[in-house]
Amino acid sequence: MNIIQVQDYEEMSEQGAEFLFREIMSGRSKVIGLATGGTPVGLYKHLVEKINANEVSLTDVHTVNLDEYIGLSDDHPNSYHQYMFQNLFQYIDIPSANRHLPSGTAADFSEECRRYERLIQQLGGVDTQLLGIGANGHIAFNEPGSPFDGRTRVVDLAPATIEANSRYFNEGETVPSQAVTMGIGTIMESGRIVMIASGKEKAAAVKEMLTGEVTEDCPATVLQKHDDVTLIADAEALSEI
Ligand code: GLP
């Protein structure tokens, strides 16, 4: 794994944006896998700045998000559909038909998961996948115990993940307990992976990912088996290495 150590969140965001920007500009990556959560917010801000400063058109780029909460409609403020619109899509010209996320309100979730897998295949696979990491080592919504060969499916969220993500919800509002997520098998088929990590609450998971035994108990350890992964992490996230 290629590790880029940076000072802090700001530098991680700038370097992560530069990584994706270069992928897009080179023409190498036409299908970009995107992530949500608190970590990529700064990256998207820098990416928008770079795209707009260079007057880059992205009409031939497709984006494929990792996951969506079950039960939240596309326009729910806490849905990942809205997150992507607020942080990225509203500022750039990727056509709406090219922005792909799983639906959180499908009538038939088995079919929705199959549709999403088919879509990724039809696009020719993900060229570059952006990832964050959960404090328990989850990637996308693949919690500890998720199969390494898993495909897009419905999952239950770990109590720790529900707790961590509750900070984005209003008091009294129920945090979804399930999600549709790309599987680890799906993610591992990406041509290239770039993970960003910041803060000391990620340090144990980052250490396990880099130096631990490759085991489904810590989903991120699977990345040791991918041959093109770049980790951009700040000093706090790397503090246990
Ligand atoms: C969420 C997302 C993941 C994300 C992770 C870390 O549950 N499904 O894709 O990487 O948790 O989130 P954060 O960046 O907010 O710490």
Residues whose N, C-alpha, C, O or C-beta is under 5 A from the ligand:
A	BS01	GLP	A35 T36 G37 G38 T39 G132 I133 G134 A140 F141
